[in-house]
Amino acid sequence: QVQLVESGGGLVQPGGSLRLSCAVSGSTFSSYSMGWYRQAPGKEREWVASILSGGTTNYANSVKGRFTIARDNAKKTVYLQMNSLKPEDTAVYYCNRASTEKYDWGQGTQVTVSS
């Protein structure tokens, strides 16, 4: 049973930064592409960024240049460094496989950007 545990969210002012972490257990982590997703109140969950097993990264246009995804295969952890945060980045952030086949979703971590 694969478990995804997201952490690192919080309340931050516009222009601030946060670093999210996602620990993955019970999986051959290094073989899979991983992604970050987010869901704002009243909206569908959306893809934010992904990182392939070889390290290639891709970003949604809304976060390109501000967010950076990274992975540590030894620690089975994927990260999301978020800089220059905007109020519209407010959402619950989740990690999961970056493919049509997904693990069960974790609880996510709340990010709130507000002054």
Summary of the structure (lengths in Angstrom):
residues: 115
radius of gyration: 13.2
end to end distance: 39.9
largest distance: 40.7
contacts: 332
relative contact order: 0.32
helix: 5%
strand: 48%
